[in-house]
Amino acid sequence: MRAGVRWASLPLWATSVAAAYRILPPEPAHCSASPQNHSVDPGCSKLDEHVGAFKAWLQQAGGEVSGVEFRPAHQEASGMAVYANASLGARQGWGQWAAQKLRLPFAPQPVSLAAFPLSLALTGQSVAARSPCLAAGMDSGAVDERDAVILYLAAQRRLGPASQLHPWLRLLPKTFTTTLFWKDEEVEWLAGTTLHRATLLRRMRLQESWKALTGLASRLAAEAGAPFPPTESDFLWAHAVFWSRAIAFPCPPEALPGGRSTTAGPSPQEGVVPGLDFCNHAMRPVARWTVYGAELDGAGGGRRHVHLVPSVAPPAPGAELCISYGDDKSNEELLFLYGFALPEASGLARLMLPLPLPAAAEDWTPRLHARVALLAARVLPPQVFLPRAALAGGGPGPLGAVPDAALRTLEVFVLDDAELARGLEAAERGDGAAGAEGALGAEGPEACAATRARLERDPGLRLALTGALVGLLQLMVQGLETGDGCQTLEADAALSSIPTLMAGLSANQRAALMYRMEQKSLARDWLAHAKSLRAMAMEELRAQGAE
């Protein structure tokens, strides 16, 4: 599912590629989700019965879902979805009418379309409370909270009808369309892209994780009374369920199983909320999820929920209640996490350019070590991110549309030895002092402003930086269009313009084609922009030399 709240420095796809280049240690991935990439078992002849049992299960736990229906989505291979039913009209009336007609001086609490109980949420805390085996594993550091939920899901799947989660589990997809589950020939349609590297690396990491967690998974299954331990296939399925459906939400610890009341108040929790996880994604959603402040403070008879509320106007009966998985989700992230791509998300595309760091330790020079150390001291990523949206703004001036974070990272890679030494000394002192302009060791907005000021007045440094950017972009374009299994943007455009050929492609291949075309187009556009900035710097240097 959804919220787009992240607890690590880079998104999952970016972290995977960074690790592929050996520039980041392996770390847990992130969250967000969507059933848009799932397929419901078409052989389920008792779907209505199963949905009825699921709604009863939610209501027994304190949920309120009388105003919504759960049924297969209209979109192809989109799994289950949530729809408004006719009973919502009467419940919406007063709050919406008061806000729009009476022009009250306060905003009424949004009308709840559905309320999903947090007591059913699957988080690290809640599964540890249900499983001493997982609690011990988390205490020892053998498993983190996310993998604990994933292992719990895998074991519960093995329990079948005996699982307390069975009313929900049997409505979940049996397979997924994220790139992790694509056929090898479909993955090759991503050749040359960031997503291709991220997919291959993630597959390898998951195989390694399963080998490390097999013993714990077997003990967990035995503890739960499952007839057989989870398989690697169960683990991959549970991994996909979690990463495509988890949200981060504020919640008092006592609202979840095993939680104790504290005076600290709500804290961020990460997990899957059954029922809410069936909401699909839309660029212009009709609904959103929230947790009411009164419930966080203990009102509502001690029960707490995640509420589905209208995003703007009340939804019409029969409307699918889509939410947003994040306003900034590009097709790269949508494909990797959820298994679909949207034409309207092309404007959110961005390039990730990894810095040229050797894989072999013996190839690292002292200067390169110093550059990477300064990046770490400034909490800068060893990649450059270039979004489509920045180019749309025009970016006048000698630095054009290059984002501040990209300038900061690239600057580190073109500083001379003396400047590198000063920057590291300032970082070690921790005072950010390195010159009158707040230069090399400073962080935050002041550091960005100082970097821009230095580059704007120093055409030599700017030429080095823009030259490095041009070089990185040329490598990206070559990798996208001339590498193994790749073809030019023009060849892709010709393919996409022939309906009969497109009809012969799988849905995954069509999504890959859309994504790789936007990446090739964006790389070319940024390369042209970077070359123009380099030319400006060269001209300024010539003019200074002629004076």
C-alpha positions, -999 to 999 in steps of 0.1 A, spaced: 0 0 0 9 33 3 19 61 23 53 68 9 68 74 43 104 61 43 127 52 71 160 48 52 180 73 32 173 58 -2 143 40 -18 145 2 -23 153 3 -60 180 30 -54 195 10 -25 196 -21 -46 216 -5 -73 239 13 -49 247 -21 -34 253 -35 -69 280 -9 -73 294 -17 -39 289 18 -27 265 11 1 263 -16 27 233 -39 24 204 -25 44 167 -31 48 144 -18 21 115 5 24 79 7 22 49 16 3 24 -7 -15 -4 -16 -38 -24 -45 -49 -25 -30 -84 2 -55 -94 -15 -87 -82 -38 -112 -97 -66 -129 -79 -71 -166 -82 -96 -169 -111 -106 -203 -100 -122 -190 -67 -159 -199 -73 -168 -189 -37 -154 -153 -39 -186 -138 -25 -186 -161 4 -149 -154 11 -155 -116 9 -184 -119 33 -162 -139 57 -135 -113 54 -159 -84 62 -172 -103 92 -136 -109 104 -129 -71 102 -161 -62 119 -155 -87 147 -122 -69 154 -140 -36 156 -138 -25 119 -165 -6 101 -167 -16 65 -205 -15 58 -201 13 34 -176 -4 11 -174 -35 -10 -144 -57 -18 -143 -72 -53 -119 -77 -82 -106 -45 -97 -117 -34 -132 -81 -32 -144 -64 -63 -158 -44 -83 -132 -51 -57 -105 -63 -81 -78 -89 -71 -52 -101 -35 -49 -123 -14 -26 -155 2 -39 -180 26 -24 -215 12 -20 -249 30 -19 -250 32 19 -223 57 20 -245 86 8 -264 90 41 -232 88 62 -215 115 42 -243 141 42 -238 163 73 -200 167 74 -197 175 37 -229 197 36 -217 217 67 -183 223 52 -195 233 18 -228 251 25 -226 265 60 -189 277 56 -180 267 91 -150 284 106 -134 250 113 -128 219 92 -150 190 104 -134 157 109 -134 138 75 -163 114 71 -149 78 74 -157 57 44 -143 26 62 -123 20 94 -97 -8 96 -87 -20 131 -51 -15 141 -54 -46 163 -51 -66 131 -21 -47 117 10 -68 111 40 -50 124 72 -61 140 58 -55 174 25 -73 168 41 -105 153 66 -106 181 37 -106 205 22 -135 187 54 -155 183 80 -161 210 102 -175 183 102 -143 164 105 -122 195 137 -141 204 150 -137 169 144 -100 170 160 -96 204 191 -115 192 194 -95 160 188 -126 139 159 -109 121 147 -73 118 111 -61 122 103 -62 84 117 -97 79 99 -108 110 66 -98 94 75 -115 62 84 -148 79 52 -146 99 32 -142 67 50 -172 51 43 -194 81 6 -183 83 2 -191 46 14 -226 54 -12 -230 82 -40 -226 56 -75 -225 71 -61 -229 106 -45 -195 104 -63 -166 123 -55 -145 92 -71 -170 68 -101 -148 59 -77 -122 46 -49 -144 33 -72 -163 9 -81 -130 -8 -45 -121 -14 -30 -126 -48 -13 -159 -56 13 -143 -78 27 -108 -85 38 -87 -115 67 -69 -98 99 -72 -117 112 -97 -92 86 -122 -106 91 -114 -143 103 -141 -166 140 -138 -175 131 -128 -211 109 -100 -197 136 -88 -173 159 -85 -203 136 -58 -217 149 -36 -189 186 -41 -201 207 -10 -195 184 6 -170 187 11 -133 157 -11 -128 174 -40 -146 204 -39 -122 181 -34 -91 160 -64 -101 189 -88 -106 206 -76 -74 174 -79 -54 169 -115 -66 203 -124 -54 199 -106 -20 166 -125 -14 182 -158 -22 209 -150 4 183 -138 29 163 -170 26 194 -192 32 201 -172 64 165 -173 76 155 -209 67 162 -223 102 141 -196 119 113 -201 94 112 -238 102 111 -231 139 84 -205 134 62 -230 114 67 -257 141 57 -232 168 26 -222 148 16 -259 142 20 -257 104 22 -292 88 52 -281 67 78 -253 70 76 -224 45 94 -228 12 115 -202 -6 84 -196 -28 64 -188 4 92 -164 15 92 -146 -19 54 -144 -18 54 -129 17 81 -105 8 60 -92 -21 29 -90 1 48 -69 26 66 -45 3 36 -39 -19 12 -33 10 30 -19 41 24 16 53 39 37 80 14 51 104 13 68 138 2 45 165 4 43 203 23 11 212 -7 -2 233 -29 -2 202 -11 -32 188 -9 -67 203 19 -69 229 22 -31 232 24 -13 265 11 22 272 38 49 274 38 86 280 57 92 248 25 91 227 21 78 192 52 65 174 57 55 138 48 19 131 54 1 98 32 -28 87 3 -41 67 -33 -32 76 -57 -58 63 -85 -43 43 -68 -10 36 -42 -29 16 -68 -37 -11 -69 0 -21 -54 5 -55 -33 35 -67 -44 65 -88 -26 97 -97 -58 116 -88 -72 95 -60 -107 98 -46 -97 87 -11 -68 88 13 -61 71 46 -56 87 80 -55 80 117 -78 103 137 -61 123 164 -88 116 190 -82 79 186 -45 84 190 -52 102 223 -73 73 235 -108 82 225 -132 58 209 -135 32 236 -98 22 234 -101 9 198 -80 25 171 -83 24 134 -68 35 101 -97 53 84 -103 56 47 -117 91 40 -126 112 8 -96 130 -6 -119 159 -19 -155 152 -28 -176 123 -16 -172 93 -39 -202 82 -60 -217 48 -52 -199 22 -71 -167 42 -74 -134 25 -68 -118 40 -37 -82 44 -50 -56 62 -29 -21 75 -38 9 55 -30 29 87 -31 28 118 -52 64 114 -63 63 77 -74 80 73 -108 74 44 -131 107 30 -120 95 27 -84 60 17 -94 73 -12 -115 98 -24 -89 74 -23 -59 40 -27 -74 44 -42 -109 27 -15 -131 36 16 -150 14 46 -158 18 69 -188 9 99 -166 38 90 -142 63 97 -169 66 133 -158 79 120 -124 108 101 -141 143 106 -128 178 93 -137 201 78 -111 237 81 -121 261 61 -99 295 76 -94 324 57 -110 336 38 -80 358 7 -87 345 -27 -75 380 -40 -65 394 -25 -33 429 -24 -48 417 0 -75 408 27 -48 433 55 -47 439 77 -15 422 105 -34 391 84 -41 390 73 -4 391 109 6 362 118 -18 340 90 -5 349 100 31 338 136 25 306 124 9 298 103 40 307 132 63 283 154 44 256 127 43 256 128 5 247 98 -16 273 83 -40 248 88 -68 234 118 -87 196 120 -91 183 141 -121 145 144 -123 124 153 -153 106 180 -133 138 200 -129 143 203 -166 107 214 -170 115 245 -149 140 258 -175 169 263 -150 183 296 -162 218 306 -151 253 290 -153 241 260 -132 209 255 -151 184 229 -138 210 207 -119 195 200 -84 213 212 -53 220 177 -41 236 167 -74 258 198 -73 270 190 -38 278 154 -48 295 163 -80 315 191 -64 331 165 -40 343 145 -71 360 175 -87 377 192 -57 415 192 -57 435 176 -30 438 208 -9 401 215 -10 394 178 -1 417 181 29 400 213 41 366 198 37 375 167 58 391 188 85 360 209 88 339 178 89 360 163 117 358 196 137 320 194 133 317 232 131 312 235 94 337 263 93 359 264 62 360 299 49 340 331 49 313 318 27 305 288 50 322 266 25 333 230 24 322 215 57 288 231 61 255 212 57 219 221 50 205 250 30 235 271 38 258 245 23 237 244 -9 238 282 -12 275 282 -6 281 255 -32 261 275 -58 279 307 -50 313 290 -54 304 274 -87 288 306 -101 319 327 -95 345 300 -104 341 290 -141 370 266 -138 354 246 -110 321 248 -129 337 235 -160 351 205 -141 317 198 -126 297 201 -158 324 180 -176 320 153 -150 282 154 -154 285 152 -192 308 121 -188 283 104 -165 254 111 -188 273 99 -218 279 66 -201 242 64 -192 231 70 -227 255 44 -241 244 19 -215 208 25 -223 210 24 -261 241 5 -272 247 -20 -244 240 -58 -246 203 -63 -253 196 -26 -258 184 -6 -288 180 31 -296 152 53 -285 142 56 -322 139 18 -324 118 17 -293 95 44 -306 91 25 -339 81 -6 -320 56 12 -298 39 27 -329 30 -6 -344 -2 -19 -328 1 -55 -340 36 -58 -325 25 -42 -292 -4 -66 -291 20 -95 -292 39 -83 -262 32 -93 -226 19 -67 -202 53 -67 -185 71 -62 -218 48 -32 -226 55 -17 -192 93 -22 -196 91 -6 -230 73 25 -216 98 28 -188 130 23 -208 118 48 -234 112 75 -208 147 68 -193 164 71 -227 145 103 -235 154 118 -201 191 108 -204 193 125 -238 176 156 -225 199 159 -195 229 153 -216 220 181 -240 214 204 -210 247 194 -193 266 201 -226 251 236 -228 262 243 -192 297 231 -200 298 253 -231 288 283 -210 316 276 -185 342 272 -213 331 305 -229 334 323 -195 369 309 -190 379 321 -225 365 355 -218 385 358 -185 416 347 -203 412 374 -230 409 402 -204 
